[in-house]
Amino acid sequence: MNYIPFERKKPNNTIASPKDLEKILFEGTTIRLLPNGEPLVSVSTFLSHSKHPDDVARLEAWKQRVGVDEAAKISEAAKTNGKETHALFEECMRLGTIGDDPVWLKSLMNRLRPHNLKKIIAIEEFLISRNSRLYGYPDYIFLDEDGNYVVFDLKTSKKFKQKEWIEDYVMQCLCYSFMVVEEYNQPMPKKVIIGVRVGESSDQLFSFAVKEYLPSFRERYKRFQQTALFSEMRRIANEGSDLHHSAKCS
């Protein structure tokens, strides 16, 4: 894998972190407010609140099967593994080091070659989408040789993934794709790429055409709109709009 230059492109928003935004708690869930009062939630919050009921039931059944404490330990171990994986990938991607890198990393870099990624414009940049009322940190945003923006997300897993198992990963990347449109004044990305480190020595790479998954995203967003959380966000947005209108008229 050749060295890929990092040339940060500033997004339209000037907010460095969600911590810079006012915080509201609704039934234990964090809502952030933009300076104009618009409410946003994180991509992870959107995904957890828009799951299909069957997926929610399967997750709860797994927690009951392994035990709540064990489930928490597994989650924490995954976070630690994820941090190490991202650090190794970033070093290799930005510096081009391959010699003594792990087998999974060498393989993943080789799998990325056909995608002709020429420049990194964002690494875990805080991005927002006012239209979808979401914020998040995409792992990487690349430019390919044709000037197309490409969202890339890196995951870890103990087992190999089937394509149909990773809908949440795809939906996460679609959220980031909407942010690319708004933050960089670009067309919707044509594809998203998901890399997976499997165990200590294996890897997978998935590429998804965005337009093929837009119907699934719309269905997912409809479920989100039916939640109490979204109703509260709508109430906050309407209240903020009324206050803004009153301020302009006064």
N, C-alpha and C positions, 0 to 999 in steps of 0.2 A: 504494500500500500504506500503510495507516494504521500509525502507531506502535503497537507491541505491547509492553506493559509486561513487564519482567523482575521476577518476584517469586519468588526462589529458594525452593524447598521442600527442606528437608534430607532426605536419604535416611536409611534406618534405620542403615546402617553409618556409622561415624565415622572411617573411614580416608580420609586425604586423597589418597593416591597408592599405587600398588603398590610404590614404592620404600620405603615404610614397613613392608613385609612381608618376612619372611625369604625368601631366594632359593635355589632348588636348580636345578642344571643337570642335565638328563637328555638325553644324546645331542645336546647343543648347544641344547636347548630349555629355556626358563625356566619353572619352576614356582614359584608364590608360595604361601606358607603363611600362613593366617589365624592369629591368636593361639592358637586351640584346635587347630592342627595340620591343619586342613582344606586340601587342595591346590586351587589355582585356576590356570587358564591364561588367556591373553588370548583375546579373540574372534578376532583375526587368526590366532593359533596353532590354534585350533579349526578355522577355515575351511581353513587350509593342510593340516591333517592329516586332513581329512574329504572332500577332493575326490574326485570319481569318477576312477578310473584313466585314463579317456579324456581328462579335463580336464588331468590331470597330464602326460600324454603330449603334449598340444597345447602346453602351456606350455613344456615342455622343448624341443620342436621349434622353437618361436619363439625361445628363447634361443640355440639352436644356429644358427638362420638369421641372426639379427642380430649374434650374437657376445655373449659374456658381458659384456665391457666396455661395449659399446653398450647392452645391456639394463640395466646398472646406471646408465648416464647417463640413460636414458629414465625409469627409476624415480625418480631424484633430481630430474629436471626436473619430474616430475609432483607430487612432494612440495612443491617450491617454488611451483608454480602453485596447488596446493591451499591452501597457507597464505594466499596473496594472496586467493584466492577466498573463503575463510572470513572473512577480515578485512573484506572489502567487504560480504559478506552480513550479518555481525553488526552492522556500523555502520548499514546500511540498516534492518535489522529492529528494532534497538533505538532508533534515533534518528528513523526515518521519512524519512531523506534520499533524495530521488529525482531532484532537478533535474539534476545533472551526472553521475549514475551511469551506468555502462556499459549498453549496450543489452541485453545478456544478463540483467543484474540487474533492470532495469525489467520485462522480459518475465517473468522467473521470479516476481517479486513479484505481478504480475497473475495469473499462473496459480495462485498460492496463495490468492487471494481467495475462491473458492468453498468452500474448506475451513473458513472461519470460525474461524481460529485467534485466540484472544482473549488468551492469556497465555503467557509463557515461564516454565517453572518450573525448567529446568536447561539449562545450556550447558556441554558437555564435562565433565559431572560424573562423577567416578569411581564406578561402580556395580558391584555384584557379584550373582551368582546362585549361592547355595550349592547349589541343586538341580541345576543344570547344570554347576557347578564352573567358572564363567567370570567374567571381569571385563572391563570396557571403558569407553569414554568416548563415549556417544552425542552426536552434534553438538548436537541440540536435543531437548527434550521440551516439547511444547505442551499447553495445555488448549484444547479447542474450546468453542464457545458452549453445548454440551450437557454440559460438564464431563468429556468423554472425554479420556483421555491419548493423545497422538499422537506417535510417534517420527518425527523428521525427520532425514535424513542427506543431506549435500551432497557431490557428487562432481564430478570434472572429467574431460573426455575430449576427444580431438582429433577424434573422429568421433561422429555420431549413434548412439545405442544402440537396438537392438531389445529389446523387453521380455524375450524369451527368452534374451538374452545376459547378463542381470544377476542371475542367481540368487544369486551370492555377496553382492550388495548386499542382496537381500531376506533372505537367511539372517542376515546381519549385523544387520539391523534386528529380526529375530525374536529374536535373542539379547538385544538391548536390551529388547525387549518383556517377556521373562521377567524381566529385572532390574527393570522397572517394577513388576511384580506383587509381587516380594519387597521391594523398597526403599521402595515408597510404599503398600503394602497396598491395591493396586488390582486390579480385574479385568484380564484380558488386554486390551491395546489392540485396538480393532476394526480399525484400519488403520495402515499405516506409509506415509510419503511419502518419495520419493527425488527430489532435485533434481539436475540435471546441467548444469554449465556446459560448452558445446561450443565449443571454440576460443576466439576472442576476442569473438564477438558473438552467439552462439546459445545456446539452452538447451532443456532438456526437463524435464518433471515427470511422475513415475509415482506412482500410488497403488495399494497392494495391500491386499486384505482378508486379515487375518492368518489367519483360520480356513482359507482356501483353501490356504495354504502350510504349515500344520502337518504334514500327512503328509510333505511333502518334507523338512521339518526333522527329523522323526523318523527318516527314512531316513538323513539326513546324520549324525545323532547316533549311529545304530547303527554306521556306518562308523568314527566316532571311537572308539567303545567297543571296536572290534576292533584298535586300534593299540597298539603297545608303550608309547606315552606314557600312554594311559589306564590300562593295566595297572599302570604305575608309580604313577600317581595313586591307583588303588584300593589298592595296597599301602601307600602313605603314609597314606591315610585309615584303613585298618584298624589300622595300627601306632599311629596317633594315638589311635584309639578305645580300644585296649587300654591305652595309657598313662594315658588319662583315667580309665578304669574302675579301674585299679590305684590311682591317686591318690585316688579317692573311697573306696576300700575300706581304704586304709591309715590 
